[in-house]
Amino acid sequence: MHIGSTFYDQSELKEFGFKNLGVNVLIKRNVGIFFTENISIGNNVRIDDFTIIVASREEVVFKNNTNIASHCYIAGSEGFVLDEFSTFAPGVKIFSGSDDYSGEKLTGATVPKEFMGGKHGRVYIGRHCILGAGSIVLPDVTIEEGCAIGSLSLVTKNLSGWGIYAGIPVKKIKDRSRKLLELELKYKENFNV
């Protein structure tokens, strides 16, 4: 007997009105997805338990072969892209917008936008990236292809590709192997992707 949530089937997912919807998409029934008309999902995408995705203004994109583990939060209203073969461990948080903490502006969701401030901008996560459990990415950040982000890290600026990063804020620890690019080719050959 299976206890816990199950996945929506493809016919149910089609009814949600996604901007684009690929095949072999697995989304748990207890995931919160808001403004589906601004969300594009590629092929072979999995989104797990208790994740929340918000796309109220700009497009949120999950490209092919991406995985969002449980308890993630993607505030993508200013735009968000998760490129191919990238994955989030549990509890990753993505913010494409932030409040102003200086005291110069009002804060919170109940205040009209003209009284608010803070940094806003699209978050882009390149191909073959992995973000460790509990990591946070702040607005207007690009994480280039092949980056690995250690658990509980804070990403506040753009990151160059093929590095392993960790810390608060993140710092580059060392270079990351590109062997996985060979594995990607074998995967595509074996599964006719």
SEMI-638398 format. One line per field, with one value per residue (C-alpha): residue number from 1; residue in one letter; x, z, y. Coordinates in nm, 3 decimals. Layout:
# residues N
badren = (NUM|...) .
domi = (a|...) .
c1 = (X|...) .
c3 = (Z|...) .
c2 = (Y|...) .
# end
This chain:
# residues 193
badren = (1|2|3|4|5|6|7|8|9|10|11|12|13|14|15|16|17|18|19|20|21|22|23|24|25|26|27|28|29|30|31|32|33|34|35|36|37|38|39|40|41|42|43|44|45|46|47|48|49|50|51|52|53|54|55|56|57|58|59|60|61|62|63|64|65|66|67|68|69|70|71|72|73|74|75|76|77|78|79|80|81|82|83|84|85|86|87|88|89|90|91|92|93|94|95|96|97|98|99|100|101|102|103|104|105|106|107|108|109|110|111|112|113|114|115|116|117|118|119|120|121|122|123|124|125|126|127|128|129|130|131|132|133|134|135|136|137|138|139|140|141|142|143|144|145|146|147|148|149|150|151|152|153|154|155|156|157|158|159|160|161|162|163|164|165|166|167|168|169|170|171|172|173|174|175|176|177|178|179|180|181|182|183|184|185|186|187|188|189|190|191|192|193) .
domi = (m|h|i|g|s|t|f|y|d|q|s|e|l|k|e|f|g|f|k|n|l|g|v|n|v|l|i|k|r|n|v|g|i|f|f|t|e|n|i|s|i|g|n|n|v|r|i|d|d|f|t|i|i|v|a|s|r|e|e|v|v|f|k|n|n|t|n|i|a|s|h|c|y|i|a|g|s|e|g|f|v|l|d|e|f|s|t|f|a|p|g|v|k|i|f|s|g|s|d|d|y|s|g|e|k|l|t|g|a|t|v|p|k|e|f|m|g|g|k|h|g|r|v|y|i|g|r|h|c|i|l|g|a|g|s|i|v|l|p|d|v|t|i|e|e|g|c|a|i|g|s|l|s|l|v|t|k|n|l|s|g|w|g|i|y|a|g|i|p|v|k|k|i|k|d|r|s|r|k|l|l|e|l|e|l|k|y|k|e|n|f|n|v) .
c1 = (0.000|0.126|0.077|0.118|0.044|0.024|0.103|-0.149|-0.198|-0.129|-0.496|-0.539|-0.226|-0.360|-0.668|-0.460|-0.389|-0.010|0.148|0.335|0.326|0.563|0.533|0.631|0.562|0.521|0.371|0.258|-0.101|0.001|0.215|0.084|0.110|-0.021|-0.075|-0.030|-0.087|0.267|0.435|0.608|0.709|0.929|0.958|1.066|1.005|0.931|0.802|0.768|0.565|0.479|0.658|0.506|0.551|0.428|0.436|0.206|0.370|0.662|0.715|0.844|1.015|1.117|1.309|1.357|1.489|1.458|1.367|1.233|1.247|1.003|0.941|1.090|0.958|0.990|0.878|0.914|0.689|0.980|1.084|1.255|1.423|1.553|1.749|1.793|1.926|1.920|1.784|1.690|1.734|1.462|1.392|1.555|1.412|1.421|1.325|1.289|1.173|1.248|1.122|1.324|1.472|1.610|1.292|1.259|0.965|0.670|0.684|0.448|0.194|-0.091|0.076|0.025|0.334|0.398|0.479|0.720|1.082|1.349|1.548|1.366|1.485|1.474|1.659|1.824|1.976|2.177|2.202|2.341|2.318|2.241|2.132|2.178|1.913|1.803|1.991|1.853|1.889|1.807|1.668|1.838|2.092|2.232|2.389|2.579|2.593|2.735|2.735|2.692|2.569|2.630|2.349|2.235|2.414|2.306|2.345|2.338|2.533|2.595|2.805|3.049|2.995|3.141|3.222|3.135|3.013|2.912|2.863|2.678|2.726|2.856|3.222|3.381|3.535|3.678|3.607|3.341|3.395|3.235|3.214|2.837|2.826|2.942|2.671|2.412|2.505|2.478|2.143|2.008|2.134|1.986|1.646|1.616|1.573) .
c3 = (0.000|-0.090|0.166|0.059|-0.239|-0.593|-0.924|-1.154|-1.476|-1.813|-1.890|-1.557|-1.619|-1.959|-1.790|-1.578|-1.871|-1.871|-2.136|-2.261|-2.131|-2.240|-2.200|-1.905|-1.659|-1.298|-1.054|-0.708|-0.615|-0.312|-0.515|-0.525|-0.872|-0.929|-1.265|-1.479|-1.794|-1.740|-1.682|-1.949|-1.868|-2.095|-2.124|-1.840|-1.559|-1.200|-0.924|-0.578|-0.260|-0.101|-0.359|-0.437|-0.774|-0.839|-1.189|-1.156|-1.418|-1.616|-1.758|-1.542|-1.745|-1.653|-1.947|-2.029|-1.768|-1.468|-1.115|-0.821|-0.494|-0.207|-0.012|-0.270|-0.325|-0.657|-0.648|-1.023|-1.086|-1.237|-1.451|-1.384|-1.605|-1.497|-1.793|-1.899|-1.665|-1.359|-1.021|-0.682|-0.358|-0.092|0.045|-0.227|-0.240|-0.550|-0.527|-0.841|-0.623|-0.274|-0.031|0.064|0.411|0.455|0.599|0.300|0.159|0.291|0.283|0.249|0.009|0.129|0.027|-0.322|-0.545|-0.564|-0.190|-0.213|-0.318|-0.328|-0.590|-0.875|-1.177|-1.358|-1.214|-1.470|-1.378|-1.658|-1.781|-1.552|-1.232|-0.894|-0.593|-0.252|0.018|0.173|-0.074|-0.152|-0.475|-0.465|-0.751|-1.078|-1.068|-1.344|-1.250|-1.556|-1.689|-1.474|-1.134|-0.813|-0.510|-0.165|0.085|0.287|0.053|-0.035|-0.398|-0.428|-0.755|-1.094|-1.090|-1.361|-1.511|-1.405|-1.050|-0.711|-0.479|-0.113|0.177|0.285|0.046|-0.192|-0.283|-0.542|-0.381|-0.694|-1.055|-1.137|-1.370|-1.715|-1.745|-1.711|-2.064|-2.196|-1.988|-2.133|-2.487|-2.389|-2.222|-2.534|-2.759|-2.539|-2.494|-2.837|-2.670) .
c2 = (0.000|0.347|0.622|0.983|1.194|1.067|1.233|1.401|1.210|1.375|1.442|1.624|1.832|1.940|2.085|2.323|2.555|2.561|2.783|2.473|2.116|1.840|1.464|1.247|1.528|1.416|1.666|1.559|1.643|1.850|2.095|2.454|2.609|2.962|3.138|2.826|3.035|3.176|2.838|2.626|2.269|2.056|1.679|1.448|1.698|1.600|1.831|1.677|1.720|2.054|2.267|2.609|2.784|3.140|3.297|3.598|3.824|3.680|3.334|3.048|2.774|2.420|2.275|1.905|1.661|1.890|1.790|1.991|1.797|1.844|2.165|2.403|2.756|2.935|3.299|3.349|3.647|3.846|3.547|3.215|2.952|2.612|2.479|2.114|1.843|2.069|1.972|2.114|1.921|1.962|2.308|2.523|2.877|3.100|3.469|3.683|3.973|4.097|4.360|4.671|4.616|4.971|5.122|5.356|5.157|4.958|4.578|4.287|4.144|4.366|4.694|4.848|4.814|5.193|5.196|4.902|4.865|4.600|4.417|4.244|4.046|3.714|3.415|3.187|2.851|2.693|2.337|2.066|2.270|2.119|2.321|2.160|2.133|2.460|2.682|3.028|3.226|3.599|3.815|3.902|3.616|3.395|3.064|2.943|2.587|2.311|2.482|2.284|2.479|2.329|2.283|2.586|2.829|3.183|3.296|3.677|3.728|3.568|3.250|3.137|2.793|2.461|2.554|2.407|2.682|2.692|2.930|3.246|3.414|3.148|3.131|2.908|2.600|2.433|2.343|2.083|1.786|1.795|1.414|1.441|1.589|1.249|1.081|1.320|1.206|0.838|0.901|1.075|0.792|0.517|0.683|0.852|1.190) .
# end
